[in-house]
Structure formats: structure tokens, C-alpha cells
Amino acid sequence: MFCRTFREYNKTAEIIIYKDILFENNKNKTVPTIFHAFGEKTHSFYEGVRMMPIEQDEFLNRRCLCRLKKQVDEITGNACWKETKEKFLLSTGDRIIFADADLVFLDDPFKCFDRMKTDVGLTTRMTNYHWPVNGGFSAWVVSSETQNVWTTFLDTFLEKYQGDKDWNIDQDFLCWLYTEKLISYDDLGWNWNFCPGKDVFGSELVEQMYRRAYESKSVKVIHLKDQSKNLMEIFDDANRMGL
């Protein structure tokens, strides 16, 4: 659904999806999704989408580490299309959104750049939480500063996760930037990554909050988690019917 709702609001951005090659047979795996803002070509829902397979030995037991390293490759210009061996080079000023696949877009996510005065946009949570920044959506402008931050992350921050369970490494990285203020950033707030925690509000209330947010279009991006992902199909049907 993320492709469908994204294309409702943005017809030009290129979409790159890094997909575990076993994803179709393993519904527990998530798909890291990367959106690039460049070019003026108009795409339909699933045009302008590159599916980049990730080999099992690269992905197994290091889901988030693999995703972060792919993002490092993207923003530092080391990404390479496997089918052509062609380098994908970004230019200074290119805009990138790193996003999870379990998002529902209620507006063009690239509008978040209009709110930013820096090259980094993070999304804090709607309540106090031990992880102040919610992972799954962040906005970046390619610059020497952002490239240096990602390179530093690759060289130093990743070392502590070698061989460890890495489910939160991407969120840890964003919280690290936020708390240590290693780079100037804008706080986009929870409106751009609406994800109420069931451990705070309870599962029943969280589902009600998701439904109200979708029906009222009161937020920009909905981030479905855990059992609430079953709402994806319901929202998709409503979206196609124009509800």
C-alpha cells in the first residue's frame, strides 16, 4: 500500500525497494524502502520502482544492520545496481526519504522538506519515551555534512552491533544523532510518523487512534506496527474506493 498511497500524492520521485529474496515466503521480514526526489517523470503506482534483492546471507540475522548499510551506500554514493553494475550517484542537494514499508501516506512526504531549515529531518514521538526519535521515516538532503555523518556511523557506531541482535540499530542511530546533536536537524514531529505505542495507550486504543487519523487525514504519515498492520488492507480498500 505504501506505493499506492505514495503515488496518490507524489508522481515523480524514484522509489528504491531493498527486498529480502525470501520475503515472499517469510512474512516476518520487513522491506526497507528508500525514496529519492529527483527527475520530473510521472509514474503510475508501481512504475519508477526499482526492486533491489538482498541475498539471504547478507540479510539473515542482521535485518536492520543490512538496511542501514544500504542507506549508507545510497547517501555516500556507493550504491550499485546489481543488474547493470552501474553506480547510482547522488548529487549535492538531492533529497532522500528513508522509510519503512509499513507506512500509509496521507500527503506528499516530500512536503516535509518545506519545513526544514537543515539537511536532516527526524520524527520525535507524541509521548515521552526511552527512544525519543521514532525510526521508520527520516528525511535527508545530500551534502558533505550528511555524507560525513553516515560515513562516521559506518566506521564507528556499527562496531558495537557486530554479531548482536540488531532490531533497533536504525532507531538507535537516529536517537544518537538527536541526543548527541552530532549534526543540525529539524524535528518534524509525530505528524510525519504517526505511531502511537501500544505499550503506552493499549492495543485497542491504538487501533482506534489509527482509524481516526486515517479517516480525518489529520496526520501526514501513518506508521502501522505489530497487529495493527492488518489495517493496511482495510485502508487500501478505502483508499481505492475514495473513502
Buried (B, 14 or more C-beta within 10 A) or exposed (E): BBBBBBBBBBBBBBBBBBBBBBBEEEEEBBBBBBBBBBEEEEBEBEEBBBEBBBEEEBBEEBBBBBBBBBBBBBBBEBBEEEEEEEEBEBEEEBBBBBBBBBBBBBBBBBEBBEBBEBBBBBBBBBEEBEBBBBBBBBBBBBBEBBBEBBBEBBEEBBEEBEEEEBEEBBBBBBBEBBEEEBBEBBBBBBBBBBBBBBEEBEEEEBBEBBBEBBEEEEBBBBBBBEEBEEBBEEBBEEBEEEE
